[in-house]
Amino acid sequence: MSHPLRSHRKPHKQPAAWPSYRGTAQLVGSSPGGTVTVYVDPTLGAQGKQNATDLMNGADVVVNDNNAIFGTPGGPVSVIVFALNGATDGTGGADHGGCDYQTGNAIEVCAAFGNSTRVLALFEAELSECSMGGKLCGVSTGEALSRWCAAKTSNNALADFASAPDWANAGYRDYVNTTDPTDQNPVSTGCGMAFISWLGAKQGSSLSAIAQGLVGLGGQGTFAQLSQTLINNANPWPAFLADVQGLAGGVTSDNPFGATF
């Protein structure tokens, strides 16, 4: 009996359901490491295909950086590039179904014509949430952490998403001792962004230590509890607030203290 010689590698399968995309996705290919499978909405044309190709080629660097931040290996994910919320400049954001590699491994990222670095940053924002293992889903600490991970791995390619100025303009509300049970409030997210900047620049904490510390605390944990773990200070709010209010130029970005991580 003659048997045809075929590769034992399984063909890539499109996820059963993307979070919101309802078109017919076109497979672009897999990252060199094989853990990221990339699709594109073919109606985007050449510029969308270029975004997706750049994402495919650069995804392994993002994955490796992300794994180093969280100290754990991730899992396989599928990503589609399309005009999320109708945008093609990256401002449509990104989305996925859950905050782990089982429920959130179908990731959607907005196209950013001519600027694929933004696409890679959006990918990391969602990938980092998968690495949180469901422990920080839908809370302000997790949202701030995911945005810092995206900034770290992309040289702050999403600077226009800054929310720390919103927090300052709202009157410096205390989301250090309290965690907001939502990831949709720019004020609480902004407080977290500024606090992580402070931990890095003023207290010498690494982003990896911050990430792993927050994951360990879970969704009920606070930045104050993280501070106790990292710098042995259970009440960092007074010092943090004094340093914020002492900034000569005020809070104009998500990294007001200039943390380099």
C-alpha positions in Angstrom: 0.0 0.0 0.0 1.3 3.4 -0.9 1.1 6.2 1.6 1.6 9.9 0.5 4.3 11.7 2.4 2.8 14.6 4.3 4.0 16.9 7.0 2.7 16.1 10.5 2.3 19.8 11.2 -1.3 20.6 11.7 -2.9 23.2 9.5 -3.7 26.5 11.1 -7.3 27.0 12.0 -9.0 30.3 12.3 -10.5 30.8 15.8 -14.1 29.7 16.1 -15.1 33.3 17.0 -13.2 36.6 17.0 -14.4 39.0 19.7 -16.0 41.3 17.2 -14.6 40.7 13.7 -17.3 39.2 11.4 -15.7 39.2 8.0 -13.7 36.5 6.2 -10.2 36.6 7.6 -7.2 36.0 5.3 -4.3 33.9 6.8 -1.0 35.8 6.5 1.2 33.2 8.3 2.9 32.3 11.6 5.7 34.0 13.4 9.1 32.4 13.0 8.7 30.8 16.5 5.3 29.4 15.5 3.3 30.7 18.5 1.6 33.6 16.8 -0.7 33.1 13.8 -1.6 36.3 12.0 -4.7 37.1 9.9 -5.8 40.2 8.2 -9.1 41.6 6.9 -8.4 41.5 3.1 -10.5 44.5 2.5 -7.8 46.7 4.0 -5.6 46.2 0.9 -1.9 46.4 0.7 -1.4 48.7 3.8 -3.3 46.3 6.0 -1.4 43.3 4.6 1.8 45.2 5.4 0.7 45.7 9.0 -0.1 42.1 9.3 3.2 40.9 7.7 5.2 43.2 10.0 3.3 41.8 13.0 4.0 38.3 11.9 7.7 39.0 11.6 8.0 40.9 14.8 5.7 39.0 17.1 8.4 36.7 18.5 10.3 39.6 19.9 7.2 40.9 21.6 6.4 37.4 23.0 9.9 37.0 24.3 9.8 40.5 26.0 6.4 39.7 27.4 7.5 36.4 28.8 10.5 38.0 30.4 8.3 40.7 32.1 5.9 38.1 33.6 8.5 35.4 34.2 6.4 32.7 32.6 6.0 31.3 29.1 2.9 32.2 27.3 0.8 30.1 24.9 -0.2 30.1 21.2 -2.4 33.0 20.0 -4.1 34.1 16.9 -4.3 37.8 15.9 -6.3 39.6 13.3 -5.5 43.0 11.9 -8.5 45.0 10.8 -10.1 48.5 11.1 -11.2 48.1 14.7 -13.9 50.6 15.5 -13.5 51.8 11.9 -9.9 53.2 12.4 -6.8 52.5 10.4 -4.4 54.6 12.4 -4.2 52.4 15.5 -6.6 54.5 17.5 -9.3 51.8 17.4 -7.3 49.9 20.1 -7.3 46.2 20.6 -9.5 43.5 22.1 -9.6 39.8 23.1 -12.2 37.6 24.8 -10.5 36.8 28.1 -7.5 37.3 30.3 -5.6 34.1 29.8 -4.3 31.9 27.0 -7.4 29.7 26.9 -10.2 32.3 26.7 -8.2 35.2 25.3 -6.1 33.7 22.6 -8.1 35.2 19.8 -6.7 38.8 19.7 -7.9 41.7 17.6 -5.7 44.7 16.8 -6.4 47.9 14.9 -4.6 48.5 11.7 -2.2 51.4 11.7 -1.3 52.2 8.1 2.3 53.1 7.7 3.1 52.5 11.4 3.3 48.8 12.2 5.0 49.6 15.5 1.6 50.7 16.8 0.1 47.3 15.7 2.8 45.5 17.7 2.2 47.6 20.7 -1.5 46.9 20.6 -0.7 43.2 20.3 1.4 43.4 23.5 -1.3 45.2 25.4 -3.6 42.2 24.9 -0.9 39.5 25.1 0.2 40.9 28.5 -3.3 40.4 29.8 -3.2 36.8 28.7 -0.1 36.5 30.8 -2.0 37.8 33.9 -3.8 34.5 34.0 -7.2 36.0 34.6 -6.1 37.5 37.9 -6.2 41.2 36.9 -9.0 41.1 34.4 -11.3 44.1 34.3 -9.6 46.2 37.1 -7.6 49.4 37.0 -4.3 47.8 38.2 -4.3 45.3 35.3 -5.2 47.9 32.8 -2.4 50.2 33.8 0.0 47.2 33.8 -1.0 46.1 30.3 -0.5 49.7 29.0 2.9 49.9 30.6 3.9 46.6 29.0 2.9 47.9 25.6 4.9 51.1 26.2 7.9 49.1 27.3 8.0 46.8 24.3 7.3 49.5 21.7 9.2 52.5 22.8 5.9 54.1 23.8 4.3 53.8 20.4 0.9 54.5 21.9 1.7 57.8 23.6 -1.6 59.2 22.4 -3.5 56.7 24.6 -2.1 58.5 27.7 -4.5 58.6 30.7 -2.3 60.0 33.5 -3.1 63.5 32.5 -6.8 62.6 32.9 -6.1 61.5 36.5 -4.3 64.8 37.3 -7.0 66.9 35.7 -9.6 65.0 37.9 -7.9 66.1 41.0 -5.4 63.3 41.9 -8.0 60.7 43.2 -6.5 58.0 45.3 -6.4 54.7 43.3 -3.3 53.6 45.1 -5.1 52.5 48.3 -8.2 51.5 46.3 -8.4 49.4 43.1 -11.2 50.5 40.6 -13.2 47.4 39.5 -13.1 48.5 35.9 -10.6 48.8 33.1 -12.6 51.5 31.3 -11.9 54.5 33.6 -9.1 56.7 32.4 -8.8 58.4 35.8 -8.1 55.2 37.7 -5.9 53.8 34.9 -4.1 57.1 34.8 -3.3 57.0 38.5 -1.9 53.5 37.9 0.3 54.7 35.0 1.7 57.5 37.1 2.3 55.2 40.1 4.2 52.6 38.1 6.3 55.5 36.6 7.0 56.6 40.2 7.9 53.0 41.3 10.3 52.7 38.5 12.0 56.2 38.5 11.8 57.0 42.2 11.9 53.6 43.9 14.1 51.6 41.5 11.5 48.9 40.9 11.6 46.9 37.7 8.6 46.4 35.4 9.1 42.7 35.8 8.9 42.9 39.6 5.8 45.2 39.4 4.1 42.8 36.9 4.8 39.7 38.9 3.8 41.4 42.1 0.5 42.6 40.8 -0.3 39.2 39.4 0.5 37.6 42.8 -1.9 40.0 44.5 -4.8 39.4 42.1 -7.7 41.6 41.3 -8.4 42.6 44.9 -4.9 43.8 45.4 -3.9 47.4 45.5 -0.9 49.4 44.5 -0.3 50.1 48.2 0.0 46.4 48.8 2.4 46.1 45.9 4.4 48.9 47.4 4.6 47.0 50.7 6.0 44.0 48.8 8.5 45.9 46.6 9.7 48.8 48.7 8.5 47.9 52.2 6.2 50.9 52.3 2.5 50.1 53.0 1.5 53.8 52.7 3.1 55.2 49.6 0.3 57.6 48.8 1.6 60.7 50.7 5.1 60.5 49.2 3.8 59.7 45.7 1.3 62.5 45.8 3.9 65.0 47.0 6.3 64.0 44.2 3.5 64.3 41.6 2.5 67.7 42.8 6.1 68.7 42.8 6.6 68.0 39.1 7.7 71.2 37.4 5.8 70.5 34.2 2.9 68.7 35.8 1.5 65.4 34.5 1.6 65.5 30.7 2.2 61.8 29.9 1.9 58.3 31.3 5.5 58.5 32.4 5.7 61.7 34.3 8.8 60.6 36.3 10.7 59.3 33.4 11.0 55.6 34.3 13.3 53.8 31.9 12.7 50.2 33.0 
